[in-house]
Amino acid sequence: MSSTTTASAVTVTEPGDRSVLQVREQPVAPPGSGEVQVEVAAAGVNFIDVYKRQGVYPVQTPFVLGEEGAGTVTAVGDGVDGLAVGDRVAWCMAGGSMATVVNQPASALVPVPDGIGLELAAAAMLQGLTAHYLVTSTHEVKAGETALVHAAAGGVGQLLVQMVTARGATVVATAGTDEKLEIARRLGAQHLVNYSETDDLAAAVRQVAPDGVDVVFDGVGRSTFDASLASLRPRGLMVLFGGASGQVPPFDLQRLNGAGSLFVTRPTLAHYIADRAEYEWRAREVLGALADGSLTLEVGGRYPLDRAADAYAALEGRESTGKLVLVPGA
Ligand code: NDP
């Protein structure tokens, strides 16, 4: 029978800027019914953590940050089947991940296949499953289509570029620097637009896609939304999946008529992994593709828990490329 242990955990003490982050020591009880205790190998750094820390998505404080991770099972609670001490597991959309030890519901965990390290698995879950549902289910990308992918050198962006091109479609990639665009090009993007250097983003997109693109994957939000709409072909789909530059303000639906009978959706990962079989399918495909080398993921930075604020400074300051992870043992 396991006993209460102590964990170091990145804690949000009150809503606010990065200064509210503290590493605190806290007791962790043995896993309850339906739970599993995991020694965390790595936890992913995501924009959703920023929204929660700032209070954009309200969460009662104090709370432990982090929505994804991977590690090794150290104890199993009552009523859990199919998991044992020593198993390698990963999860996403399950809170409290930025800690040395965490109890997670067994239903949030998926197995990490052989051939992939725990750090890479942690890095891949939230952004990887996001890119996966966007190209398979929000819009099933087909060969011959053209997709506009914003922030293409970012975490979700790099994965989107690869998944869209793997399906035989063309990517028009945007990013804020030429160095970032070069990353997108290496991953398969055929057309590159530096949106920091153009006053008319939609016109720049239409230079390479004169009829407009079939779909826009836009996680940047406020600063790109209007140009995204103006880049679509008639009856094209606008997928607004985040607001790295700020949330998009209220929007007059009548604009969709004038712009070409457009579609807009604002999807979120939770609704695309709520079904257990769907969650396992997405995780299996993403982790399997990383294991067999058909998908690559750049870990753009590794930080110990007490440098979490530095990781978020890089993410929020547009300095990061690829995925940032916190590594408790670093
Ligand atoms: P990224 O690694 O993509 O980082 C964000 C990027 O956005 C930056 O690198 C930057 O790239 C670009 N950007 C443009 N303007 C700004 C700005 N003012 N401030 C900060 N960044 C800006 O982050 P993630 O991959 O973690 O997330 C990307 C988006 O996906 C986020 O909006 C996130 O909320 C969303 N998301 C949505 C999910 C969902 O299910 N709906 C799930 C997971 C993530 P550049 O310098 O090239 O412009």
Boltz pocket constraint, residues with backbone or C-beta under 6 A from the ligand:
constraints:
  - pocket:
      binder: B
      contacts: [[A, 45], [A, 46], [A, 47], [A, 48], [A, 126], [A, 127], [A, 130], [A, 151], [A, 152], [A, 153], [A, 154], [A, 155], [A, 156], [A, 157], [A, 174], [A, 175], [A, 176], [A, 177], [A, 180], [A, 219], [A, 220], [A, 223], [A, 240], [A, 241], [A, 242], [A, 243], [A, 244], [A, 245], [A, 246], [A, 267], [A, 268], [A, 269], [A, 270], [A, 315], [A, 316], [A, 317], [A, 318], [A, 319], [A, 320], [A, 321], [A, 322]]
      max_distance: 6.0
